[in-house]
Amino acid sequence: MALAIAAAAIAEERAGTADLRELYREARQGGADRLYGVPAQQELARFEQAMESWLTAGTRPTLEDAGFGWFAARSRRGEVQAILEIGAARSGGGVFFVAWPPAREPAALVLEAPHSFFDLKTGELALALFDSGLGSALAVNTVHRKRAATDGTPGGEVADVAHNDRNYFHAFTEAAARAFPACLVVQLHGFDGQKRKPGVWADFVLSDGSGQFSPGSLLERAGVAFAAEFGGDRVQLSGRDTLELTAARNAQGAMLRKLGSDRFLHVEMTARERDRLATDPEELARLRHALERVRK
């Protein structure tokens, strides 16, 4: 099925006939059981360069020899383009969507779901937000974070794209950060509200990866925006209200700080809240409004 969709979507005369959600499902199919393929450094460098050209100049990536196909797709928001693995030998390279034409504003919003198999519904929620018109780009992982790698590396290490930088997901994020110097990168995550950590009581725990809280920071602004939409009793800020869920090990947040950016927002949600967002359009709209307020 994947090969058939790829052949139809890549062909220029059929461009635009693929469906955003169908491409998302295809990219993740079998990802709960597939081994993760560790890319070589030169492959990552080439991919990152291609992604930056795609985002800044609209240059169509040609990465078929690396196992990635380019797709044009229809969505609720209009034309979207995508990069995802094609063929039977997929190994967790990720799936990446860009609103078309690409954003020209430095402060673009990039949505990410790096643990979509483990933090259930986070991928679907990120996709729904993007499909509704939020954000300029979307990145989602396509192999479970606990899977072993094809080179024999045990599970739970290199396949976790949020906790290491040797993956296409990280390369895409860095390309976006260079293409949009003031971009806001928002990652959706989940935790088990039935097994709450000490001091964690809210539906949302927000962090910026630094492990600290500073007055006037983007994290404080995010807290104000989320409290306005959901109520202050449902939102906690890591470093101010709790010392848990700091995202201190997040590789993308660390990379952004190294580039001089503090515009990283790590959004942890209980399973109950993810269920609510997935079934209640008004609740999802509140999340979208909160993120729009943070970006500005």
C-alpha positions as a Markdown table, in Angstrom:
| # | Residue | x | y | z |
|---|---|---|---|---|
| 1 | Met | 0.0 | 0.0 | 0.0 |
| 2 | Ala | 2.8 | 2.4 | 0.9 |
| 3 | Leu | 4.5 | 1.9 | -2.5 |
| 4 | Ala | 1.3 | 2.6 | -4.3 |
| 5 | Ile | 0.6 | 5.8 | -2.4 |
| 6 | Ala | 4.2 | 6.9 | -2.9 |
| 7 | Ala | 4.1 | 6.3 | -6.6 |
| 8 | Ala | 0.8 | 8.2 | -7.0 |
| 9 | Ala | 1.8 | 11.1 | -4.8 |
| 10 | Ile | 5.3 | 11.7 | -6.1 |
| 11 | Ala | 4.3 | 11.8 | -9.7 |
| 12 | Glu | 4.1 | 15.4 | -10.7 |
| 13 | Glu | 0.9 | 15.1 | -12.7 |
| 14 | Arg | -0.8 | 13.7 | -9.6 |
| 15 | Ala | 0.6 | 16.2 | -7.2 |
| 16 | Gly | -1.9 | 17.4 | -4.6 |
| 17 | Thr | -4.0 | 14.2 | -4.7 |
| 18 | Ala | -2.6 | 12.6 | -1.5 |
| 19 | Asp | -4.3 | 13.3 | 1.8 |
| 20 | Leu | -2.5 | 14.7 | 4.8 |
| 21 | Arg | -3.9 | 12.2 | 7.2 |
| 22 | Glu | -3.3 | 9.3 | 4.9 |
| 23 | Leu | 0.3 | 10.2 | 4.5 |
| 24 | Tyr | 0.6 | 10.5 | 8.3 |
| 25 | Arg | -0.8 | 7.0 | 8.8 |
| 26 | Glu | 1.4 | 5.5 | 6.1 |
| 27 | Ala | 4.5 | 7.0 | 7.5 |
| 28 | Arg | 3.8 | 5.5 | 11.0 |
| 29 | Gln | 2.5 | 2.2 | 9.9 |
| 30 | Gly | 4.4 | -0.6 | 11.6 |
| 31 | Gly | 6.4 | 1.8 | 13.6 |
| 32 | Ala | 5.6 | 0.2 | 16.9 |
| 33 | Asp | 7.5 | -2.9 | 15.9 |
| 34 | Arg | 10.1 | -1.8 | 13.3 |
| 35 | Leu | 13.8 | -1.5 | 14.2 |
| 36 | Tyr | 15.3 | 2.0 | 14.2 |
| 37 | Gly | 17.9 | 2.7 | 11.6 |
| 38 | Val | 20.8 | 5.0 | 12.8 |
| 39 | Pro | 21.7 | 7.5 | 10.0 |
| 40 | Ala | 25.3 | 8.2 | 9.2 |
| 41 | Gln | 26.5 | 11.7 | 10.0 |
| 42 | Gln | 26.9 | 12.6 | 6.3 |
| 43 | Glu | 23.3 | 11.5 | 5.6 |
| 44 | Leu | 22.1 | 13.8 | 8.4 |
| 45 | Ala | 24.1 | 16.7 | 7.1 |
| 46 | Arg | 22.7 | 16.3 | 3.6 |
| 47 | Phe | 19.2 | 15.9 | 4.9 |
| 48 | Glu | 19.5 | 19.1 | 7.1 |
| 49 | Gln | 20.8 | 21.1 | 4.1 |
| 50 | Ala | 17.9 | 19.9 | 1.9 |
| 51 | Met | 15.4 | 20.7 | 4.6 |
| 52 | Glu | 16.8 | 24.2 | 5.1 |
| 53 | Ser | 16.6 | 24.9 | 1.3 |
| 54 | Trp | 13.1 | 23.5 | 1.3 |
| 55 | Leu | 12.0 | 25.8 | 4.1 |
| 56 | Thr | 13.7 | 28.9 | 3.0 |
| 57 | Ala | 13.7 | 28.8 | -0.8 |
| 58 | Gly | 11.0 | 26.2 | -1.6 |
| 59 | Thr | 13.5 | 24.0 | -3.2 |
| 60 | Arg | 12.0 | 20.5 | -3.7 |
| 61 | Pro | 14.1 | 18.0 | -1.9 |
| 62 | Thr | 15.5 | 15.1 | -3.9 |
| 63 | Leu | 16.3 | 12.4 | -1.3 |
| 64 | Glu | 14.8 | 9.3 | -3.0 |
| 65 | Asp | 18.2 | 7.6 | -2.9 |
| 66 | Ala | 18.2 | 8.1 | 0.9 |
| 67 | Gly | 14.8 | 6.5 | 1.2 |
| 68 | Phe | 12.7 | 9.7 | 1.4 |
| 69 | Gly | 10.0 | 10.8 | -1.0 |
| 70 | Trp | 8.4 | 14.2 | -1.6 |
| 71 | Phe | 4.7 | 14.5 | -1.5 |
| 72 | Ala | 2.1 | 17.2 | -2.2 |
| 73 | Ala | -1.1 | 16.8 | -0.2 |
| 74 | Arg | -4.4 | 18.4 | 0.4 |
| 75 | Ser | -5.5 | 19.4 | 3.9 |
| 76 | Arg | -8.1 | 21.5 | 5.6 |
| 77 | Arg | -5.6 | 24.4 | 5.6 |
| 78 | Gly | -4.8 | 24.2 | 1.9 |
| 79 | Glu | -1.7 | 22.9 | 0.1 |
| 80 | Val | 0.8 | 21.0 | 2.2 |
| 81 | Gln | 4.1 | 19.4 | 1.2 |
| 82 | Ala | 5.6 | 16.4 | 3.0 |
| 83 | Ile | 8.8 | 14.4 | 3.3 |
| 84 | Leu | 8.6 | 10.8 | 4.5 |
| 85 | Glu | 10.2 | 7.4 | 4.0 |
| 86 | Ile | 9.1 | 5.3 | 1.1 |
| 87 | Gly | 9.3 | 1.6 | 0.3 |
| 88 | Ala | 9.5 | -1.4 | 2.5 |
| 89 | Ala | 12.8 | -0.6 | 4.2 |
| 90 | Arg | 11.6 | 2.2 | 6.4 |
| 91 | Ser | 13.5 | 2.6 | 9.6 |
| 92 | Gly | 12.1 | 5.5 | 11.6 |
| 93 | Gly | 13.3 | 8.5 | 9.6 |
| 94 | Gly | 10.2 | 10.5 | 10.6 |
| 95 | Val | 7.5 | 12.4 | 8.7 |
| 96 | Phe | 7.7 | 16.1 | 8.0 |
| 97 | Phe | 5.0 | 18.5 | 6.8 |
| 98 | Val | 5.3 | 22.1 | 5.6 |
| 99 | Ala | 2.5 | 24.5 | 4.9 |
| 100 | Trp | 2.9 | 25.7 | 1.3 |
| 101 | Pro | 4.1 | 28.2 | 0.4 |
| 102 | Pro | 6.6 | 28.1 | 3.3 |
| 103 | Ala | 6.4 | 30.8 | 5.9 |
| 104 | Arg | 8.3 | 34.0 | 5.3 |
| 105 | Glu | 8.2 | 35.2 | 8.9 |
| 106 | Pro | 11.1 | 34.6 | 11.2 |
| 107 | Ala | 8.8 | 33.8 | 14.1 |
| 108 | Ala | 7.2 | 30.7 | 12.5 |
| 109 | Leu | 5.7 | 28.0 | 14.8 |
| 110 | Val | 7.0 | 24.4 | 14.4 |
| 111 | Leu | 4.9 | 21.7 | 15.9 |
| 112 | Glu | 6.5 | 18.4 | 17.0 |
| 113 | Ala | 5.5 | 15.0 | 18.5 |
| 114 | Pro | 8.7 | 13.0 | 19.1 |
| 115 | His | 7.1 | 10.3 | 21.2 |
| 116 | Ser | 3.9 | 9.6 | 19.2 |
| 117 | Phe | 3.8 | 5.9 | 19.9 |
| 118 | Phe | 4.7 | 6.1 | 23.6 |
| 119 | Asp | 2.8 | 9.4 | 24.5 |
| 120 | Leu | -0.4 | 8.3 | 23.0 |
| 121 | Lys | -2.4 | 10.7 | 20.9 |
| 122 | Thr | 0.3 | 13.3 | 20.8 |
| 123 | Gly | 1.0 | 12.7 | 17.1 |
| 124 | Glu | -2.7 | 12.9 | 16.2 |
| 125 | Leu | -3.2 | 16.0 | 18.3 |
| 126 | Ala | -0.2 | 17.7 | 16.6 |
| 127 | Leu | -1.5 | 16.7 | 13.2 |
| 128 | Ala | -5.0 | 18.1 | 14.0 |
| 129 | Leu | -3.5 | 21.4 | 15.1 |
| 130 | Phe | -1.4 | 21.6 | 12.0 |
| 131 | Asp | -4.4 | 20.6 | 9.8 |
| 132 | Ser | -6.5 | 23.4 | 11.4 |
| 133 | Gly | -3.9 | 26.0 | 10.3 |
| 134 | Leu | -1.6 | 26.2 | 13.3 |
| 135 | Gly | 2.1 | 26.3 | 12.6 |
| 136 | Ser | 4.3 | 26.4 | 9.5 |
| 137 | Ala | 5.8 | 22.9 | 9.9 |
| 138 | Leu | 5.1 | 19.6 | 11.7 |
| 139 | Ala | 7.5 | 16.8 | 12.6 |
| 140 | Val | 6.5 | 13.4 | 14.0 |
| 141 | Asn | 8.5 | 10.3 | 14.8 |
| 142 | Thr | 7.8 | 7.1 | 13.0 |
| 143 | Val | 9.3 | 4.4 | 15.2 |
| 144 | His | 8.6 | 3.7 | 18.9 |
| 145 | Arg | 11.1 | 5.3 | 21.2 |
| 146 | Lys | 11.8 | 2.0 | 23.0 |
| 147 | Arg | 12.7 | 0.0 | 19.9 |
| 148 | Ala | 16.2 | -1.4 | 19.3 |
| 149 | Ala | 18.3 | -0.2 | 16.4 |
| 150 | Thr | 19.4 | -2.1 | 13.3 |
| 151 | Asp | 23.0 | -1.8 | 14.5 |
| 152 | Gly | 22.2 | -3.7 | 17.7 |
| 153 | Thr | 21.9 | -0.7 | 20.0 |
| 154 | Pro | 19.4 | -1.7 | 22.8 |
| 155 | Gly | 15.9 | -0.3 | 22.9 |
| 156 | Gly | 15.3 | 3.0 | 24.6 |
| 157 | Glu | 18.4 | 4.7 | 23.4 |
| 158 | Val | 19.0 | 6.0 | 19.9 |
| 159 | Ala | 15.3 | 5.5 | 18.8 |
| 160 | Asp | 14.3 | 8.2 | 21.2 |
| 161 | Val | 14.6 | 11.2 | 18.9 |
| 162 | Ala | 13.9 | 13.7 | 21.6 |
| 163 | His | 16.9 | 12.6 | 23.7 |
| 164 | Asn | 19.6 | 12.4 | 21.1 |
| 165 | Asp | 20.7 | 14.4 | 18.1 |
| 166 | Arg | 21.7 | 11.6 | 15.7 |
| 167 | Asn | 18.4 | 11.4 | 13.8 |
| 168 | Tyr | 16.5 | 13.1 | 11.0 |
| 169 | Phe | 14.0 | 14.5 | 13.4 |
| 170 | His | 16.7 | 16.6 | 15.1 |
| 171 | Ala | 18.2 | 17.6 | 11.7 |
| 172 | Phe | 14.8 | 18.9 | 10.6 |
| 173 | Thr | 14.4 | 20.9 | 13.8 |
| 174 | Glu | 17.8 | 22.5 | 13.4 |
| 175 | Ala | 17.1 | 23.3 | 9.7 |
| 176 | Ala | 13.8 | 25.0 | 10.8 |
| 177 | Ala | 15.7 | 26.9 | 13.5 |
| 178 | Arg | 18.1 | 28.2 | 10.9 |
| 179 | Ala | 15.4 | 28.9 | 8.3 |
| 180 | Phe | 13.2 | 30.8 | 10.9 |
| 181 | Pro | 15.7 | 32.4 | 13.3 |
| 182 | Ala | 12.9 | 33.4 | 15.8 |
| 183 | Cys | 10.7 | 30.3 | 15.4 |
| 184 | Leu | 8.8 | 28.8 | 18.3 |
| 185 | Val | 9.3 | 25.0 | 18.6 |
| 186 | Val | 6.4 | 23.4 | 20.4 |
| 187 | Gln | 6.7 | 19.7 | 21.4 |
| 188 | Leu | 3.7 | 17.8 | 22.6 |
| 189 | His | 4.3 | 15.1 | 25.3 |
| 190 | Gly | 2.3 | 13.0 | 27.7 |
| 191 | Phe | 2.6 | 11.6 | 31.2 |
| 192 | Asp | 0.4 | 9.3 | 33.2 |
| 193 | Gly | -1.8 | 11.4 | 35.4 |
| 194 | Gln | -2.7 | 8.3 | 37.5 |
| 195 | Lys | 0.9 | 8.0 | 38.5 |
| 196 | Arg | 1.6 | 11.6 | 39.1 |
| 197 | Lys | 5.1 | 12.6 | 40.3 |
| 198 | Pro | 5.4 | 14.4 | 43.6 |
| 199 | Gly | 4.2 | 18.0 | 43.3 |
| 200 | Val | 2.5 | 17.5 | 39.9 |
| 201 | Trp | -1.2 | 18.0 | 40.0 |
| 202 | Ala | -2.2 | 19.8 | 36.8 |
| 203 | Asp | -3.4 | 18.6 | 33.4 |
| 204 | Phe | -0.6 | 20.6 | 31.7 |
| 205 | Val | 3.0 | 21.0 | 32.8 |
| 206 | Leu | 5.0 | 23.5 | 30.7 |
| 207 | Ser | 8.8 | 23.7 | 30.5 |
| 208 | Asp | 11.4 | 25.3 | 28.3 |
| 209 | Gly | 14.1 | 22.7 | 28.9 |
| 210 | Ser | 16.3 | 24.9 | 31.0 |
| 211 | Gly | 15.1 | 23.5 | 34.3 |
| 212 | Gln | 14.7 | 27.0 | 35.6 |
| 213 | Phe | 12.0 | 29.7 | 35.7 |
| 214 | Ser | 12.7 | 33.3 | 34.9 |
| 215 | Pro | 10.1 | 36.2 | 35.2 |
| 216 | Gly | 9.3 | 37.7 | 31.8 |
| 217 | Ser | 10.4 | 34.5 | 30.0 |
| 218 | Leu | 8.6 | 32.8 | 27.2 |
| 219 | Leu | 7.7 | 30.1 | 29.7 |
| 220 | Glu | 5.9 | 32.6 | 31.9 |
| 221 | Arg | 4.1 | 34.0 | 28.9 |
| 222 | Ala | 3.1 | 30.4 | 28.0 |
| 223 | Gly | 1.7 | 29.9 | 31.5 |
| 224 | Val | -0.4 | 33.1 | 31.2 |
| 225 | Ala | -1.7 | 32.0 | 27.8 |
| 226 | Phe | -2.6 | 28.5 | 29.0 |
| 227 | Ala | -4.2 | 29.7 | 32.2 |
| 228 | Ala | -6.3 | 32.1 | 30.2 |
| 229 | Glu | -7.7 | 29.2 | 28.1 |
| 230 | Phe | -7.8 | 26.4 | 30.6 |
| 231 | Gly | -7.8 | 28.0 | 34.0 |
| 232 | Gly | -4.8 | 28.5 | 36.3 |
| 233 | Asp | -5.6 | 25.3 | 38.4 |
| 234 | Arg | -4.9 | 23.1 | 35.3 |
| 235 | Val | -1.5 | 24.5 | 34.4 |
| 236 | Gln | 1.9 | 24.2 | 36.1 |
| 237 | Leu | 5.3 | 25.7 | 35.1 |
| 238 | Ser | 8.4 | 23.5 | 35.6 |
| 239 | Gly | 10.9 | 25.4 | 37.6 |
| 240 | Arg | 8.3 | 27.5 | 39.4 |
| 241 | Asp | 5.5 | 25.2 | 40.4 |
| 242 | Thr | 7.3 | 21.8 | 40.3 |
| 243 | Leu | 10.8 | 20.5 | 39.7 |
| 244 | Glu | 9.4 | 17.6 | 37.7 |
| 245 | Leu | 9.1 | 17.2 | 33.9 |
| 246 | Thr | 11.8 | 19.8 | 33.2 |
| 247 | Ala | 12.7 | 18.5 | 29.7 |
| 248 | Ala | 16.3 | 19.0 | 30.7 |
| 249 | Arg | 17.4 | 16.0 | 28.6 |
| 250 | Asn | 15.6 | 17.2 | 25.5 |
| 251 | Ala | 18.1 | 17.4 | 22.6 |
| 252 | Gln | 16.1 | 19.8 | 20.5 |
| 253 | Gly | 15.7 | 22.3 | 23.4 |
| 254 | Ala | 19.4 | 22.1 | 24.1 |
| 255 | Met | 20.2 | 22.7 | 20.4 |
| 256 | Leu | 18.0 | 25.8 | 20.3 |
| 257 | Arg | 19.6 | 27.2 | 23.4 |
| 258 | Lys | 23.0 | 26.6 | 21.8 |
| 259 | Leu | 21.9 | 28.6 | 18.8 |
| 260 | Gly | 20.9 | 31.4 | 21.2 |
| 261 | Ser | 17.1 | 30.8 | 21.1 |
| 262 | Asp | 14.9 | 30.5 | 24.2 |
| 263 | Arg | 11.8 | 29.8 | 22.0 |
| 264 | Phe | 11.3 | 26.1 | 23.0 |
| 265 | Leu | 8.1 | 25.0 | 24.7 |
| 266 | His | 7.7 | 21.5 | 26.0 |
| 267 | Val | 4.0 | 20.7 | 26.7 |
| 268 | Glu | 3.3 | 17.7 | 29.0 |
| 269 | Met | -0.3 | 16.5 | 29.2 |
| 270 | Thr | -2.1 | 13.9 | 31.2 |
| 271 | Ala | -3.7 | 11.0 | 29.5 |
| 272 | Arg | -7.1 | 12.3 | 30.5 |
| 273 | Glu | -6.3 | 15.7 | 29.0 |
| 274 | Arg | -5.1 | 14.1 | 25.7 |
| 275 | Asp | -8.4 | 12.1 | 25.6 |
| 276 | Arg | -10.3 | 15.3 | 26.1 |
| 277 | Leu | -8.4 | 17.1 | 23.4 |
| 278 | Ala | -8.9 | 14.2 | 20.9 |
| 279 | Thr | -12.7 | 14.2 | 21.4 |
| 280 | Asp | -13.7 | 17.8 | 22.2 |
| 281 | Pro | -13.2 | 20.3 | 19.4 |
| 282 | Glu | -13.6 | 23.2 | 21.8 |
| 283 | Glu | -10.8 | 21.9 | 24.0 |
| 284 | Leu | -8.5 | 21.5 | 21.0 |
| 285 | Ala | -9.4 | 25.0 | 19.9 |
| 286 | Arg | -8.4 | 26.3 | 23.4 |
| 287 | Leu | -5.0 | 24.6 | 22.9 |
| 288 | Arg | -4.6 | 26.2 | 19.5 |
| 289 | His | -5.5 | 29.7 | 20.9 |
| 290 | Ala | -3.0 | 29.3 | 23.7 |
| 291 | Leu | -0.2 | 28.3 | 21.4 |
| 292 | Glu | -1.0 | 31.2 | 19.0 |
| 293 | Arg | -0.7 | 33.6 | 21.9 |
| 294 | Val | 2.6 | 32.2 | 22.9 |
| 295 | Arg | 4.0 | 32.6 | 19.4 |
| 296 | Lys | 3.2 | 36.3 | 19.1 |
